[in-house]
Amino acid sequence: MPTLHLVALGLYGLAAALALAPFAGLPSLSRRWSVALPGAGALAHGVALAQLNPAGLAPILSLLALFLIVLQLCCELLLRATAVALFTAPLAAGLVGLALLLGLAPGVEVSAGRNVWSVLHVTLSVLAIALLALAFVSAALYLLQFRELKTKRFGQVFQLFPPLERLDRLNYGALAIAFPALTVGLLFGVGVRFAAGVAVAPAQLVWGSFTWVVLGWAVWARVVRGWAGRRAAFVSIAGFAAVVLVYLALKLVEPGRERFL
């Protein structure tokens, strides 16, 4: 398992270097490589994760990294949004590296007879966080592209980034899928705890509720208020930053490797 995670880490690092190469004055490789490298890494990563118990901080960070790469591949194949890799590939590599440091070692217990509802809770909740991160990435790319157009510089950013309309559509789609995924994931989590007679930890309850409210607010702003473009981008960036900061604050209060929070 550590070997496969190291393979994934190396391939994600190469994918990040490939995405950054044009900004360093180096020629960019073909689109085939931008799909093959992270795709091979995701395959090795998925095989490794299938043998792990999803509970615990390190496995969930690893799962979050895998979802980021899968979403990156979807953006590349469906929207030709290669620039998403500028954020997602380095972030995924960093998360895999952190997971390895936290304890993805040969002695990690292999999951057997795992509760299906617990797995669904973890999978949907982590997918929602990955989609929120994708909404942040698309918002950041939108603002960078908008600045290039406003200043009429038309440099590497303008040449390599997707059109504004496509980035805005990507932001909308990520938020629209993330909110129901998180809602169902949280309901599964509460249901599993209730069935087992185990109380939800206060920190988990606070962060889960806060993240749900932030995502709901972002979706409300886009769907009900009709916000788009720069206003929607600022909402996504502010929401993602708030979720991360609250998580870090709660993690300082209740440290530990045995759970995501």
C-alpha positions as CSV (number, residue, x, y, z in Angstrom):
1,M,0.0,0.0,0.0
2,P,2.7,2.6,0.8
3,T,4.4,1.6,-2.5
4,L,1.3,2.3,-4.5
5,H,0.8,5.6,-2.7
6,L,4.4,6.5,-3.5
7,V,3.7,5.7,-7.2
8,A,0.6,7.9,-7.1
9,L,2.6,10.7,-5.3
10,G,5.3,10.6,-8.0
11,L,2.8,10.7,-10.9
12,Y,0.8,13.5,-9.3
13,G,4.1,15.4,-8.9
14,L,4.9,14.9,-12.6
15,A,1.4,16.0,-13.5
16,A,1.8,19.2,-11.5
17,A,5.2,19.9,-13.2
18,L,3.6,19.3,-16.6
19,A,0.9,21.9,-15.7
20,L,3.4,24.4,-14.5
21,A,5.9,23.9,-17.3
22,P,4.6,26.6,-19.7
23,F,4.7,29.3,-17.0
24,A,8.5,28.5,-16.6
25,G,9.1,29.0,-20.2
26,L,9.2,25.3,-21.1
27,P,7.2,23.7,-23.9
28,S,4.0,22.0,-22.8
29,L,3.6,18.3,-23.5
30,S,0.7,16.9,-25.4
31,R,-2.8,16.6,-23.9
32,R,-2.3,12.8,-23.9
33,W,0.3,13.2,-21.1
34,S,-1.9,15.5,-19.1
35,V,-4.5,12.7,-18.9
36,A,-2.1,9.6,-18.8
37,L,0.0,10.7,-15.9
38,P,-2.7,11.6,-13.4
39,G,-4.9,8.7,-14.7
40,A,-2.1,6.2,-14.0
41,G,-1.6,7.7,-10.6
42,A,-5.3,7.6,-9.8
43,L,-5.4,3.9,-10.8
44,A,-2.6,3.0,-8.4
45,H,-4.1,5.2,-5.8
46,G,-7.5,3.6,-6.0
47,V,-6.0,0.1,-5.7
48,A,-4.2,1.2,-2.5
49,L,-7.2,2.9,-1.0
50,A,-9.5,-0.2,-1.6
51,Q,-7.3,-2.1,0.9
52,L,-7.6,0.6,3.7
53,N,-10.2,1.2,6.4
54,P,-11.7,4.6,5.4
55,A,-11.8,5.8,9.1
56,G,-9.0,7.9,10.2
57,L,-7.3,11.2,9.2
58,A,-4.6,9.7,6.8
59,P,-7.0,7.5,4.7
60,I,-9.5,10.3,4.3
61,L,-6.8,12.8,3.2
62,S,-5.7,10.2,0.7
63,L,-9.3,9.7,-0.5
64,L,-9.7,13.5,-0.8
65,A,-6.5,13.6,-3.0
66,L,-7.9,10.8,-5.2
67,F,-11.2,12.7,-5.7
68,L,-9.3,15.8,-6.6
69,I,-7.4,14.0,-9.4
70,V,-10.6,12.3,-10.7
71,L,-12.3,15.7,-10.9
72,Q,-9.2,17.1,-12.6
73,L,-9.4,14.3,-15.2
74,C,-13.2,15.0,-15.7
75,C,-12.4,18.7,-16.3
76,E,-9.8,17.8,-18.8
77,L,-11.8,15.3,-20.7
78,L,-15.2,17.0,-20.6
79,L,-14.4,20.7,-20.6
80,R,-10.7,20.8,-21.8
81,A,-10.0,22.7,-18.6
82,T,-6.3,21.7,-18.3
83,A,-5.5,24.7,-16.1
84,V,-7.4,23.1,-13.2
85,A,-4.3,20.9,-12.8
86,L,-2.3,24.0,-11.7
87,F,-4.1,23.7,-8.3
88,T,-5.5,20.2,-8.0
89,A,-2.3,18.2,-8.9
90,P,0.0,19.9,-6.4
91,L,-2.8,19.8,-3.7
92,A,-3.4,16.1,-4.4
93,A,0.4,15.4,-4.2
94,G,0.6,17.3,-0.9
95,L,-2.3,15.4,0.6
96,V,-0.9,12.0,-0.4
97,G,2.5,13.0,1.1
98,L,0.8,14.1,4.3
99,A,-1.2,10.9,4.5
100,L,2.0,8.9,4.2
101,L,3.6,10.9,6.9
102,L,0.6,10.4,9.2
103,G,0.7,6.6,9.0
104,L,-0.1,4.8,5.7
105,A,2.3,2.0,6.5
106,P,2.3,-1.8,5.9
107,G,0.8,-2.3,9.4
108,V,-2.4,-0.3,8.6
109,E,-5.4,-2.5,9.3
110,V,-7.1,-3.7,6.1
111,S,-10.9,-3.2,6.1
112,A,-13.1,-6.2,6.2
113,G,-16.8,-6.3,6.6
114,R,-17.0,-2.5,6.6
115,N,-20.4,-0.9,7.3
116,V,-21.8,0.1,3.9
117,W,-23.5,3.1,5.4
118,S,-20.3,4.3,7.0
119,V,-18.5,4.0,3.7
120,L,-21.2,6.0,1.9
121,H,-21.0,8.6,4.6
122,V,-17.3,9.0,4.2
123,T,-17.3,8.8,0.4
124,L,-20.1,11.3,-0.2
125,S,-18.8,13.8,2.5
126,V,-15.2,13.7,1.1
127,L,-16.5,14.0,-2.5
128,A,-18.4,17.1,-1.4
129,I,-15.3,18.7,0.0
130,A,-13.4,17.9,-3.2
131,L,-16.1,19.5,-5.2
132,L,-16.0,22.6,-2.9
133,A,-12.2,22.7,-3.6
134,L,-12.9,22.5,-7.3
135,A,-15.4,25.4,-7.0
136,F,-12.6,27.3,-5.3
137,V,-10.1,26.4,-8.1
138,S,-12.5,27.4,-10.9
139,A,-13.2,30.7,-9.1
140,A,-9.5,31.5,-8.7
141,L,-8.9,30.7,-12.4
142,Y,-11.9,32.9,-13.3
143,L,-10.5,35.9,-11.4
144,L,-7.0,35.4,-12.9
145,Q,-8.4,35.2,-16.4
146,F,-10.7,38.2,-15.8
147,R,-7.7,40.2,-14.7
148,E,-5.8,39.3,-17.8
149,L,-8.7,40.4,-20.0
150,K,-9.1,43.6,-18.0
151,T,-5.4,44.6,-18.3
152,K,-5.3,43.4,-21.9
153,R,-2.0,41.6,-21.3
154,F,-3.0,38.3,-23.0
155,G,-0.1,36.4,-21.7
156,Q,0.3,32.7,-20.7
157,V,-2.7,32.9,-18.4
158,F,-5.0,34.0,-21.2
159,Q,-3.6,31.4,-23.6
160,L,-3.8,28.4,-21.3
161,F,-6.9,29.1,-19.2
162,P,-10.4,28.1,-20.3
163,P,-12.8,30.9,-21.3
164,L,-14.6,32.8,-18.5
165,E,-18.0,31.3,-19.4
166,R,-16.6,27.7,-19.1
167,L,-15.0,28.4,-15.8
168,D,-18.2,29.9,-14.5
169,R,-20.2,26.9,-15.6
170,L,-17.6,24.6,-13.9
171,N,-18.0,26.6,-10.6
172,Y,-21.8,26.3,-10.8
173,G,-21.7,22.6,-11.5
174,A,-19.3,21.8,-8.7
175,L,-21.4,23.6,-6.2
176,A,-24.7,22.2,-7.4
177,I,-23.3,18.6,-7.0
178,A,-21.4,19.2,-3.8
179,F,-24.5,20.4,-1.7
180,P,-26.7,17.4,-2.2
181,A,-23.7,15.0,-1.8
182,L,-22.8,16.6,1.5
183,T,-26.4,16.6,2.7
184,V,-26.8,12.9,2.0
185,G,-23.4,12.2,3.4
186,L,-24.1,14.0,6.7
187,L,-27.5,12.2,7.0
188,F,-25.8,8.8,6.6
189,G,-23.2,9.8,9.2
190,V,-25.8,10.9,11.8
191,G,-27.9,7.8,11.0
192,V,-24.9,5.4,11.5
193,R,-24.0,7.1,14.8
194,F,-27.7,7.0,16.0
195,A,-28.0,3.3,15.1
196,A,-24.8,2.5,16.9
197,G,-25.9,4.5,20.0
198,V,-22.8,6.7,19.6
199,A,-23.0,10.5,20.1
200,V,-21.6,12.8,17.4
201,A,-18.5,14.5,18.6
202,P,-19.1,18.3,19.1
203,A,-16.2,19.3,16.8
204,Q,-17.6,17.0,14.0
205,L,-21.1,18.4,14.5
206,V,-19.9,22.0,14.4
207,W,-17.7,21.6,11.3
208,G,-20.2,19.4,9.4
209,S,-23.0,21.9,10.1
210,F,-20.8,24.9,9.2
211,T,-19.7,23.3,5.9
212,W,-23.3,22.5,5.0
213,V,-24.4,26.1,5.7
214,V,-21.5,27.5,3.7
215,L,-22.3,25.3,0.7
216,G,-26.0,26.0,1.0
217,W,-25.3,29.7,1.1
218,A,-23.1,29.5,-2.1
219,V,-25.7,27.5,-3.9
220,W,-28.5,29.9,-2.8
221,A,-26.4,32.8,-4.1
222,R,-26.0,31.2,-7.4
223,V,-29.4,29.6,-8.0
224,V,-31.8,31.9,-6.1
225,R,-30.0,35.2,-6.3
226,G,-28.6,34.5,-9.8
227,W,-25.1,35.5,-8.9
228,A,-22.5,34.6,-11.6
229,G,-19.1,35.7,-12.7
230,R,-16.9,37.6,-10.3
231,R,-19.5,37.7,-7.5
232,A,-19.9,34.0,-7.6
233,A,-16.2,33.5,-7.7
234,F,-15.7,35.6,-4.6
235,V,-18.4,33.6,-2.8
236,S,-16.7,30.3,-3.6
237,I,-13.3,31.5,-2.5
238,A,-14.6,33.0,0.7
239,G,-16.7,29.9,1.5
240,F,-13.8,27.5,0.9
241,A,-11.4,29.6,2.9
242,A,-13.9,29.7,5.8
243,V,-14.4,25.9,5.8
244,V,-10.6,25.3,5.8
245,L,-10.0,27.8,8.6
246,V,-12.8,26.5,10.8
247,Y,-11.4,22.9,10.3
248,L,-7.9,24.0,11.3
249,A,-9.2,25.8,14.3
250,L,-11.3,22.8,15.5
251,K,-8.4,20.4,14.8
252,L,-6.2,22.5,17.1
253,V,-8.8,22.1,19.8
254,E,-9.2,18.4,19.3
255,P,-6.0,17.0,17.7
256,G,-5.7,13.3,16.8
257,R,-4.9,11.0,13.8
258,E,-7.7,8.6,14.4
259,R,-10.4,10.7,12.7
260,F,-10.7,13.4,10.0
261,L,-11.6,15.9,12.7
